[in-house]
Amino acid sequence: MELDDLIKQIDCEKINYENVEITGLSYNSKTTAEGNIFIALVGENTDGHEYVKSAEKNGAVALFVEHEVESDLPQIIVKSTRHQIADLADAFYESPSKSINLIGVTGTNGKTTVTHLIQKIFENEDKRCAVIGTLGYKLNSNDIYREAKFTTPQAPELQRLLHRIKFENHIDNIAMEVSSHSLEQRRVGNCDFKGAVLTNLTQDHLDYHITMDNYFDAKSILFKNLKEGYFAVINADDEYFEKFVQIVPKGVKIYTYGIKNTADIMAENIDFTSDGAKFKLKNSDIDVSLHMNGMFSVYNVLAAIATAFALGFDIKSAVKSLEGVKGVAGRFEIVHKKPMVIVDYAHTPDGLENVLKAGREITPKGGNLICLFGCGGDRDATKRPKMGAIAEKLADKIVVTSDNPRSENPEQIISDIMTGFQSVDSDKVVVESDRGKAIALLKNISKENDVVIVAGKGHEDYQILKDKTIHFDDREEVKKVFG
């Protein structure tokens, strides 16, 4: 693409250039290739403007900068490269989302599961649907996950991926997880979402957003940008329900789901067994029998059904397609049967509470509910004692351990968690900072009729330490210990 055509959609402060052919976008000087336009991003610790010379050596033919730099290359000067990189990426990849039925799913918990359920519903209608999110991206429900880096990729990677899915794989529907970071940082800027789905809003990422109001403001961007004729699906039982309803633009159709409050799609007569959850859709003759468990799974399924309703699909047919789903990797995933050991991604107070309540529902009479968890380093420290209090309240036995300590001392993180306990009974609480050793302890403290929740990492196959990242998979460790 010629630079002339590329910058037509960009709000430029100043342009100093001769027209050149652009072959790609790059914001890392080390990976800049011949013909790329180099984007000088300004971050907390680095300033891309300092790496212009390196980008030139690697083949950059133009610069996307916030101020003039010493270079003979064409310079496109904008107010904020970080906020306008999405505009550049959208223009370069020819606005792929405009021709895609793109559905964004946001919320603290449940995003991954809901996107996969939506994918299943589309496939049941003989419509191809890709998913993009925490686990990477999949072109269909039987596909393998690819390129898992962030919940929502940076704008150039995201727009390239949307272009590839639409024009190379010829898929017209995408269900995508949309994180608060990606909304705040405009990584999804210019994405034309035809529908937005809210799972819930509870405490998470306050190390970044600082307050829940800021967290809400970030999530609300997805809904504020919906256009007339598009749709929003909102959890009627969520504390922030009314606030989300109020910011949805006029002309956008709102669909609701819930259990406690009146909604378009509601569940009643809910029952849990070790095989899964069962309920009835209120005001209908539709009974739902799931292979997934827990109240959070009921909410996730209701969100997917409400999306099917918004899309005009047959509800009974959508339910049938979801009844065959056995869950998503690392989301309440049963790894061992006796005792029943469940690995889950829960890493927030609300997430841990939900998964422990789900575990309690299927704990046999006379059995114990055991919880192993930790909290991530360099993240919101205020949730640590809250998670400790939740574990103490809901579990019979607790193993407190590490979960991606990063640059922090694991012992300090554990100490923060322990402040949430009313008392520390050695018969109930065990502390082991080495996560592998902690999982090994589970064999000694569990019986065949116990339910064990290993929470925090879910699908992740790594552990981030102070000086390195190592391979570590909770599911693999559980299988080593229990056979």
ABEGO torsion letter per residue (X at the ends): XBAAAAAAABBBABBBBBBBBBABBBABAAABBBGBBBBBBBBAABBAAAAAAAAAAAGBABBBBABBBBBABBBBBBABAAAAAAAAAAAAAGGAAAABBBBBBBEABGAAAAAAAAAAAAAAAGBBBBBBEAAEBBABAABBBBGBABABBBAAAAAAAAAAAAAAAGBABBBBBBBAAAAAAGAABGBBBABBBBABBBBBGAAAAGBAAAAAAAAAAAAAABBBGBBBBBBAABAAAAAAAAABBBGBBBBBBEAABBBABBBBGBBBBAAEBBBBBBGBABBBBBABBEAAAAAAAAAAAAAAAAAGBBAAAAAAAAAABAEBBGBGBBABAOBBBBBBABABAAAAAAAAAAAAAABBBGBBBBBBBBBBBGBBAAAAAAAAAAAAAABABBBBBBBGAEABBAAAAAAAAAAABABBBAAABBBBABAAAAAAAAAAABBAABBBBBBGAEABABBBBAABBBBBBAAAAAAAAAX
